[in-house]
């Protein structure tokens, strides 16, 4: 083995140049339906981190694999180039965001090329260029024309540090922190632009079931975020209790607040409502807070919606139950959220865990009105009061299932579902209602570095007017380093004329949320230079949707949801054939160091550039891809990197030594065919293992389980090294093994694979080579390997238990044919009496007691039985693998058929478990 390792720097620079010269990864516009492989494009922060490297190695390896399978492949890259971090960086450095961003892009693009990522750089997009964001503005116009844009005053999430609005999805954690800077988020009311994503709430939710190529976790996160609930809205009359004066003097009539709408999914429990609760920011709560010190203290200082326990404060108000006329106390409670339902709810402690906990704390009655259905009661709709079940015990916890109504007057005995329908019909103010957690997408941002919203505000009577399409793009002015919204300070840029009346007007100074940029960028790649439309519709209909998308799970309810929404609107209004943007999604895990996520703040980052310089890009790529399945986190290990580098050096040495010695005539044989030269059993074993590696690795590449595929390739290299050390290799078999190993590794270690491909005398790039073929199927391969592994383990166990130090010979005896027939019958049999069925076969019955004994064993283990290889296949596989046992135990191995062996030994042999006889 080379002492210093192979010259990775020279190899990688050479082949990166060769790929560039040949435009090896260019996707012509005239290809039909290419396989579209895409990694979520990065924000140009200045340098690649290991998360980037992992993400883009996954997509690159898969794209390379698909090319070797014969596909045309679209594998582009671009830059999510707008955003607040660039603006802040420019302020800190007294420069402008454009220059900062472009410098970062240059650096990261160079790093990507050094990693060997096979992108079609002619399709590169950069979202901060007018050529791109013009189409953000065009889409805004189209959304507006289709009544999917709205401007209104709204309570918004305001980050005081970033000085901008955040979408709900950008507020993180129980502490409600800004997703960018971890500053606590405040509530403000501002006039904002919204995209009406709620118009698509039902389709966004229902289509999730069809996203079978997405992780279940992401699909569930989207379901939860959309949060559709079916239920009932109904009014509770709210007013001061008759005994309350609130300091307003004797004889003052109690104040009435009128009807307050509540939403419930369980109107069947309304007779058990024992209190009413308002969100801390409900208008009535805010009015009370202005008058009542206790309510003020709770609303402004104590309420904690994300707390572990529900908290609240009593008021002097009561709510009238519309079903019973009963007056129940009103609380302001932090478990009621203004953006879920209506911000007001009827509380039924006996049948809701949260209400139960609050009632216990506040000493409110807990009244059960739903009982479990008796097991023998198939029709729960019997007449009122007839054979009603007992009330459940709700002293310690709520009974939350549907059941039968009790303590509910005329509704007693009705099942919950029927009662929901009846009560909704019977209560005058009640109506069926569907509520969503999803809110419209607020896209207004009070920052400079984003797409200007293409609207002007007329000083006369025209109001807010869209900028005409022919005047797009509205370009950003020069950067002004100021606090607040820099565009407000761009006086000359801001002042304009109204497109409708020609009078004076002011430009909109908010810019778009950068998630607008990423909500459709995958469409721009199909025609990045088109100047009369955002994308070529015909090509998009042919090339979309993205076949394999890879990125972080943190984008599940932002980028991924917004992209689905925008794709659906484009399909509805622009003729796009596909309503979903991504067919298959892989959410890759993190790269960690000693169990912790890498981050600059923790000082535990590993520089990809250092790894490339010391060990090469191929080493970094292979180590990350073999360390774990792509969706799982894994720990970076310097020793693991070194081990990977040593493996690549050994592989390089194997191929170079083969080429130098030319034992089989390097380049003289078709790598996928065997010559007529006779092979012995060792050669057969290696040939089988070559086929096995191909059969398994291909399936695993297809499923993106690269770590399993790479283990096959690495084990094959180990087998070839052992083969060369044990015997004079069969020339064509050995060369085919090297050829296959190089091709199996090529998607992940592309530079060294190209070098070794050339060393083997092959034409063209290995990136353009055909994927290797195999004669064996995976099922057969796994049976054969299981047989060999079990046999080797049995030999070890016998030698260990018997204390045999120096075996003279090891005999391996294959089971007689009749046992294979018996096993096959047992696997397929559905008969209660398996032994009788076996004895119906004369050649099995003739074995007498042996057949009966084996039949009993099969009967006892029927659930675990599985097919094995046939007797002949087992014999051939064991003869081919005998050299492995001989090497391990330094003793000759004799593989025998049952007919040639001693009966006492044969009786112990079973299919998949040959008998072992060791001669000392």
N, C-alpha and C positions, 0 to 999 in steps of 0.2 A: 504494500500500500504506500502511496506517496506520503512522504513525511510532512510536507507542507500543505497537502491538499491540492486540489486542482485549481487552476488559475481562473477563479470565477469572474474577476474583473474583466479580463480579456475576452472570455467566452461571452459574457453578457453584453459588453459593448459591441462586439462583432455582430451578434445576431439581432440586437436592436437596430443597428444600422441596416442590416440586410432586410429586415421586415419593412423598415421605412422605405428603402429604395424600391422594394417590390410592391408597395402598397398592399401588403398581405392581408390587412384587415378591413379594406375598403368594401363597402356594400353598395354596389351599383344601384341606381334608381330603377333599373328595369327588371330587378329580380322579382319573382313571384312569391309572396307570402313567406318571407324569411322568418326564422326562429328569432324572436325578439327577446334578448336577454338584457336586463337593466338593473344596475345598482342605483339606489337613491343618490342623486347627485349631491356633492358636498358643498358646504359653506366654505369659501376660501379664507380660512383663518390664518394661513401662512405656512403651515407645515402639515404633512400627513401624520396622523397618529395610528397606533396599532389597530384601532377599531376600523379606520378606513382601509388599512391593508387587508384585514380579514374580509370585510365586506366585498372589496373589489377583487380579491383573489377568488372568492366563491364564484362571482359572476364570470370572471375571466376563465376559470377552469371549466365551468359549464359551457361557456360559449365555445371554447376550444374543443371540448368533447363533441358538441353538436356539429361543429365543422368536420371533424373526423368521421362523424356518422353520415356525412354527405349533405348536411343542411346548408343553405344560405343562412347567414347569421347577421343580425343587426345588433351591434354591441357599441353604443355610443357613450359619450361622456360630456358633461357640461358643468355649469357652475351656478349655484344658488346664491347669487352675488349681491343681492340687496340685503339690508338688515342693519339693525342697531349696532352690533359689535364693530362693524367697519366705521360707522359714524363716530362712535366713542374713541376708537383707535386713532382716527384722523384728528379728533379734538386734542387728544393727548400729545400727538406728534406735530401739531400745528401744520397739518397737511390737509388734503381733501380725501373723502372716501373713495373717489374713483381711482386715484393714483394708488392708494393703499390696497384696494381690492385687486387691481390689475397686477401689482407687484406680487401679491400673494398667489394669484392664479399662475403667474409665470413659475414661481417656485414649486407649487404643488404639481403643476403639469410636468415639470422636469422630474420630480420624484416619482410620479406615476409611470413615466417612460422608463425610469431606472428599475421599476418593479417588473417591467415586461408586460404590462397590461395591454392586451390587444384591442385597442379602441379604434374606431373609425373617426380619427380626429378631424376629418373634413366635415363632420356633422356636429362639431362642437358648438354649444350655445352658451351664452353668458347673459343672465337675466337682467343685468344692470345696463345693458346697451339699449339705445332707443330702438334698434332693429328688433329687439325682443319685446320690450315693455310696451311698444306701440300696440301689440296684439292683446296685452292685458287691458289696455284702454278700449280697444275694439270690442273685446268680450264684455267689458262693463257696459258699453253702449247697447250691445245685443241683449244683455240681461235686462237692461232698463227698458228696452223696447218690448220685451216679453213680460214686463211687470214683475220681474224678479229682483228689482232693486228698490230700496225704500230709504228715505232719509227721515229720521225722527229723533226726538229727545229720548234718551234712554239712560237708565242707571247702568253704569259701566264699571269695569274693573280698571282702576288707575294705578299704575306703578309710579310712585313719586320719584324714584331714582331714574328710571328710564324716561320719565315724563311723557308717557304715552298710554293709550288704552290697550288692554289685553283681552283677547277672547277668553271665554270660560275655560276652554281647553288649555290655555296658557297660564292658568292659575293652578299651582301644584301643591299637593299635600294638605294635611290637616291644618297647617298653619296658614294656608292660602298665601303662598309666596310666588313672586314673579318667576317664571320659568327661566329667565335669562340671568337675573342678578340676585335672586333669593330675597328680595326686599318684600316686606309685608304689603299686600295689595289693599288699596282703599276703594271705597265706593264713591262715585261721582255721577252727576247727571250732566250729560253732554249731548249735543246734536251730532248724530253719527250716521254713516252710510252702512246699510245692511244688505247682504245677499240673502234672499229668502229660501234658505236651505230647508226650512220647515215645510215648504210646499212639496218636497220630495221625501218627507219623513217616512211615509208608509212604504214607498218603494225601496228606499234605502234599507229599511228594516227587513222587509219580506224577501228581498233579493239576497240577503246574507246567507240564507240556506243553500243557495245555488253556488256559493263561493267554496266549493269543495276542495280547491287547491290552496286554501288559506288555513293557517293554524286555527284550531278551535278557540284558543285563548284570545286571538285578535277578533274573531267573529263575535265572541261573547262580550268583549269590551265595547264593540260598536252597538250591539243590542242594548247593553246597559246604558250607554251614553244617549242613545235615541230615547230609551225609556218610555215606550208606549204602554199606557194602562187604559183598560176599559172600565168604566164605572158610571157614577151618577153625580150630577151637580144638583144641589138643592139649597134653599135659602133658610138661614136661621135668623130670626129677628133678634137684634142685639140692642140692649139698653141698660140703663142703670137699674139696679135693684131698688125696689120701693123704699127700702130703709136707708138708701144712700143719699147723702146731700153733697158730698165732695166739697164741703165748705162754702156752698153757694147759698146757705141760709134756709131757715125753716119755711115750709110752704112752697119751696121751689119744686116744680114738677121734675121728676127724674128725666134725664136726657135720653132721647131715643136716637140710635145710630142707624136705624133702618135695617133692611135685609142685607146679610153678608153671605155671599155664595161660598159654599164648601164643596169639595170634591171627595168622594169616597169610592173605593172599589168594593166595599162591603156594606151597602145600604141595608142588607138583611140583618145587620146587627144594630140598627138605629134605636131599637127599644132599650139597648144597653148603653146608650151614650150618657155618660154621667158628668162630663165636662166638655167645654169648647176651648179651642186653643188658637191663638193668633201668632203669626210670625213676628219677630221683634221689629221688622221694618214694614209691617202692615200699616196702612194709613191710620187705623184706629189706635194701634200701639204707639205710633209716633205722636198722636194727639194726646193720648193719656200720659206719655212721657213728659210732655210739656207742663202737665198739671200735677202729676203724682210723683213724689220723690222716689218712692220704691220702684215704680216702673221705670223712671229715668235711670236710676242706678243699674237696674238689670239690663235694659236695652243698650246702654252705652258702655257699661263696664263689666258686666258679668256674663252676658249671653255668649255661649260657645257652641255653635252649631256642630263643630267637629268633635266635641267632647265625648268621653266614654259614657256619661250619664246624661239623661235629659234633665234640664233645669228650667225653672220658670218662676213667675211671680203672679200672685193673685191680683185680681182687679175687683172693682165694685160693679162690674157688669154681669149680666146674665144673658144667656141665649135661649130662645124658645125652640124646643124640639118640634119640627113641623109634623112629625108623626104622632106625637103624644100630647103636645101642648105643655109639657113639663119645662120649667125653667131650670137651667143648669148653669153652674158657675163658669166664668170666662177667665182663662189664664193667658198671659203672654209667655210663650215657651220657645226655647231655642231649637227644639227638634222639629219645629214647623218652618219650612223654607218657602220664601216668597216666590222662588222660581220653580217650585214643584207643586203641581195642582194649582190652587188659588191663593195659597198663603194663609188659609184658614181651614180648620178641620174639626169634625166631630170626633171626640175621643171615646173609645169603647175599651176600657181597661181589661175587661174579661176576655177580649178576643184580639188583642194586639199587644205584643211584648213591650213595645216602647211606651204605649199608653199605660200599661200595667205598672211599669217601673215608675212612671211619673205619678200615677195615682197613689201608689204606696208611699212615695216620698211626701206627697201633699195631703194625705189622709182623705182621699176622695173615694166614694163608693165604687166597688167592683161588682157589677151585676151581670151574671151569666144569662145570655139569651139564645145561645146556640148549644145544642147537646149533640154528642156523637150519635150517628145512626146505629141502632141495634143491629147486631150481625144478622139476625133472622128477619129483618124488616126490609123487604125488597121495594116496597112502595112507601116512601116517606110522606106522601101527600094525603094521608088518611084524615078524617074529619078533625076539626079543631078539638084539642084537649083529649082526644081518644088515644089511650095507651102512649102518652108522651114519655120519652126517655127521661132519666134522671139528669139533673144539671151536672156538668163536669165540675171537678174540684179546681177552682182557679185561685186558690189562696196563695200559691207560690209562683204560678206562672199562668200565662194566658192559654186558652184553647183556641188555636188559630185555624183549624180546618173548617171546611164546610160541614154542615150537619143538618139538624132539624131545629126549627125555631121553638123556643119555650119562652115563657114570661113575656110574650109579645102580643097579647090580646088575641084579636081575630086571626092573627097569622100563625098561631101556635100549630105545630104539627106539619108545617109546610117545609119542604127542603130548601136549602139556601139559594140554589139557583132560581127556583120558581119564585121564591120570596123577593129576590132582587128585581125580577120582572114586575111582580105585582106591586111592590112598594113604589117603584119608579112610576108606574101608571097611576097609583092612587094618591100620591103626594102632589099637591097642586104645583109647587115650584120645581118639582124634580124633573130631570130630563137625562136621557142617556148621553154620555160624554166620553170622548177619547182625549186623554191628556198625554203630553210628551214632556220629557225632560229636555229634549233638544230645543235649542233656541236659535233664532236667525243668526247668521254669521256676520258679526260686526267687523268690517274691514277697514275702518278709519284708524289711521295711526298718525300721531302728531309729531312725526319725524321727517327728516330730510331724505334719507337714503332709501327710497322706495318709489314705486310707480305713482306719478301724479294722477289723482282722480280727475278724469276729463270732464269737469263741470265748471261753469262760471256762474257767479251769482249777480244777476242784473240789479243795478241800483234803482231801476224804475219798477215796472210791474211784471216783468217776465219771470221773476223768481229764479230758481235753479235751472240752468239750461245746459244741455249736453254740448260738448265741443263737437262740431261736425266731423264726420269721418275723414274728409279730405284735409283737415287741419291736424290730424294725428301724425306723429306722436306729439303730445304736449311734453316737451323736454324739460328736464330739471335745469334750474339756473345754476350759476356758480355757487359753490358751498359757502355758507355764512356760518362762522363759528360763533354760535350764540347759545344761550340757554333757551329752554322752551322749544317751540316749533320753528326751526330755521326758515321755513318758507313764509312764515308770517313777516319775517324781516326782509324778505326779497321784494322790496316795494316796487321796483321797476317791472319785475317779472309778474307780480301779482296784479297790477293794474292792466286791464284789457277792455275789450268792447264786447257787448252782448251779441251773440250770433243771430238772435232773432230781431232785435229792434235797432241794433247798431249803437245803442247808448252805452254809457260807462258801466263797467262791471268789474268784479273782483274774482280772480281765480280761486278755486277751492285749494286750500293750503294743506289739507290732510293728504297723506299718501296711503297706498294700499298695503294691507297686511301682506307680508312676503309669502304667506301660504297661497295667495292668489297665483304667484309666479309658478309655484310647484304643483298647482292643481291641474295643469295641462301641459307641462313641459315635455312629457313623453310623446305628445303629438307633434311637437315642433321638430323633433329629431327626424321625422320621415321626410321633411322638406325644409331644412334649416335656412335656406337662402331665398325662399319664396317671398316676394315683395308685394303681392296683391291679395294675400290671405294668410291666416295664421298657420295653415297647413294644407297640403294637397289632399283634397277629400278622397279622390279615387285611390291614392296610394295608402292613405290612412285606413280606408275600408279594407284594403288588401293586407296591410301589415299589422294592424292592430287586432286584438289587444296585446299588451305585453305578455309574452309566454311565461317568463320567469322573472319575478321582481324580488330584490333582496334589499333589506334595510332593517333598521332598529324598530323594536316593538313600541318604543316610546312615541312613534308616529301613528299609533292605531286609531286614535280619535281626533287627530288633527289632519295631517297630510292625507292619510288614506281615506278618511271620510270625505274630506273636501274634494279629493280627486274623483271619487265616485259620483258626488253631486254634480260637479262640473261636466264630467263625461256624459251623464244622463241629460243635462240641459243641452249640451252640444248635439247629442243624438236627437233630441226632440226638435231642435230649431235649426240645425245646420246639416242634417242628413247623414250624420255618422251612423254606421250600421251597428256599432257595438255599444252596449249600455254600461259595461263594466270595463275599467281600464286594465286590470291585472288578473290574468287567469290563475297563476300560481304565485304564492307569496311565501318567502322564507324570511323569518325574523331571526337574524343571527345573534348569537350570544356575545357577551363581552369578553375582551381580553383582560385578564386580571393579573395582578402581581401579589403573590402571597395572600390570595383570597380577597383582595380589595380591588375595586375598579381603579384603573389607572386615571390619574388626573394631575394637571399641573399644580393645583392647590395642595395636593398631598405629596407632591414631589416624588411620585413613584412611577413616572413614565419611562418607557423604553423607546429610544429613538429608532425609527425604522431605517433612517439613513446610516446610523452606526452599524446596524446589523447588516445592511447591504454592503457597506465598505469592508467589514470584517469577514463575513461569511458568504455574502452574495444574496441576491434577491431570491434565487431558487431555494436556498436554505430556509429563508424566512417564510416563503410560501409553503414549502413542504411541511415545516414544523407546525405551522398553524393549522394546516388542513388535516394533518394526521393526529393532532392532539385530542380532538373531540368532534362529535357531530356538530354541524354548523350552527344549529340553534341553541347549543349549550355554551355556558361560560366555561373558560378554561384558564389555568394559571400559566403565565409565561415562565419559562425556565431556561436559564442560560446554558445549563448542562444539556437540556433537551435540544437546544439549538446546535451545540457542539456535536452531539450524537448524530443529529440529522446531517450535518456537514460531513462527518466521517462516513456516513452511509453513501452520500453522493460521490465522495472520493473513491470509495470501494467500487461503486458502479462504474465510474469513469475508468478505473484501472482494469476492471474486467474486460470492458469493450476494447480498450486500447491494446491490451495484451493479446486479445483474440485477433484483432486486426493485424498486429505486428507478427504473430506466429502463423496466421492464416491457416488454422487447422482444418477448417472446412471450406476454404476458399472464400474469403470475405467478399460478399456481394455476388457470389456465383450462384446462389440458390434462391429460389422464390421463398420468401420468409414464411408464407402460409402453406407450404406443401412439403411433404417428406420425400426424400430421395429413395431410390430402390435399395440403398445400402442397408443391410440387415441390422436390426437393433436388438440388443439383449434386454433382459428384464429391467436393469437399471435405467437404460435409455427409455424404456416404455413408461417407467414411473415418472421420469422427468417430463416426457411428452404429455402424460396425463396431467401433471401439475401445471404445465403451460396452458393447456386447455381449461383447467379448473380456474386459474387466475383470470383468464379472459371471460369465462362464463359468469364469474361472481363480480369482477370489477365493473363490467359493463352495466350490470343491473344496478350496482351501487352508485355509479356515476349518474345513471338515469334518475335515481331517487335523491341525488345530492348528498348521499351519505359517503362523502369523500374519504373519511377516515377508514372505513371498511375497504373501500376500493384500493386505497394506498397501502393498506396492510397486505392485501393480496400481491400487489406489485413488489413490495419490499420482501415479502416471504419468498416470492419467486426468485428474486436476486439472491437471497440466501440459499435457496435450493440449488441454483446454478453454481454458486461458489463451492458448495459441498460436493456437487456432481463432478466438478473439475478436479477437486482434491481426491475424490474416491476412485475415479476411473478415467480412462481415456474417453472423453465425451464423443458421442456420435456427432459428426460435424454439423449436419443439417439440423439435428435436434437442438444442439447447443446454440447455434447461431439463431435459430428461430426463437429460442428462449430469450436471448439478449434483445433481439428485435422486438419481441412482444413486451418485454420489460420497459424498454425505452418508450414504446408507444403508450403503454398504460400510464406512465409517469408524465408524458408530454403535456397534458393539460395543466399540471401543477408545477412542473419544473421545465418550462418551455425552452430556456436557453441551453441548459446542459443536454436536453433531449435533442435539440437541433445539432449540437456539436457531435453527439454520439451517433446520431442518425447518419450524418455525413461520414463519420469514421467507419460505420458499417458499409459504406459504399452505396447508400441509397440516394435516389434522385429526389428532387424537389424538397420543399420544407416538410419536416415531420408534422407541422401544423396543418399541412394539406394532405397528409397520408390518410389511407383508409384505417378505420378502427379494426383491430385484429379480429379474426373470426375463430370459432372453436367448434369442434365436433361434439363435445360433451354438453349436456344440459346441467343446470345447477342442481337439480334434485339428485341426479346420479353422482355428481361431484361430491355432494354433501354426504351421501350414503357411503361412498368409497372412503372419504376422509374419516368419517366416524368409525368405520371398520378398522382402519389402520391405527387410529388413535387408541381405540379400545384394546386392540391386540397388543400394542406396545405397553399400555398400562398394565394389562394382565401379566405380561412377561415380567415387568418390574415387580409387581406384587408377589408373584410366586418366588422370584429370586430373593426378595427381601424377607418374606415370611419363612422360607426354607433355609435361609442363610447360605445360599449358594454363592461362593466367591469366584469360582472359575468354571463356568458351564462349558461342557465339551461340545454340546450340540443342542440346538433349540428346534423342536419339531412343532409346526403349526398345522393343525388338521382341520380341514373344512367339513362342515356338517354334511350328512348324506342328503341326497336330493329329496327324499320323502318329507324331511322336516321343512324344507322350503315350501313344498306343496301344502303341508299342513298349516304353516304360518299364513300363507296367502289365503287359504280358505277361512282361517280364523279372523283375519283382518276384515274380510268382506261379509262374514256371517252375521245374520241377525237372529239365528236360532237360539232358543233358550238352552238347549242341550247341545253344546258344541261337540262334545265327545261322540255323541251318536252320529252327528253329521260327519265327523272325521272318519269314523269307522265304516261309513257308507262307501268310502273309497278303498277298493280292494288292496292297492299297493301300500296304503297306510295301515290297513287292518292286518296285513301280513306281518307287520313288525311286532305284533303281539304286545307284551308288557311294555316294551319301549314306547310304542305308539300311545298306549293308555296313559303312561306316566307323562309323556310330553303333552298330550292332550289336556291333562289336568293342569299342567303348568300354564298352558295357553288360556284355559278357562279362568284360572285365578287372576291372570294379568290382562284380561281382554281390553280394559280401558286404555292401557298403555301400549298396546301392540302397534307396530308400524312396519311397513314393507321394508325389506332389505334388498340388496343386490341379489341376483340369482346365484346359484352355487358356482357356475362357471365364472361369472363376473367376480365373485369373491376370490376364487382361486387365482385368477389372473391378477387382481389388484394386490393380493398378498404376496404373490411371487415377485411382482414389480417393486413392492416396498420392502422386501426382505433385507435389502442392503442397509436400510436404516437401522434395523434391529442388529444386524451383524456389526455395524460400526459402533453402536452403543454398548454392546456387551462383548465385543471381540470374540464372537463365536459363530460358527456356520449355522445358517438357518435353512431348514428343509420344510417346504410347504407341500402338503400331501392332500390328495382327495380322500374321501372316506373309504373308498374301495381299496386303497393301497395302505391303509394304516391299521394299527392294532385295534380290535373291537373295543377294548377297555378304554382306549383314548377317544375313539369315535363317539362313544356313548355320551361323552361330556360336551361334544360340539353342538352348537346351535347356530342358526342363521344370524349373522352379524356378530357372533361371539365364538370364533373357532376354539377348538381345544388346544391347550399348550402342554407339551411334554418336554421337560428339560432333562437332558442326559448330563450327569456330572462326570 
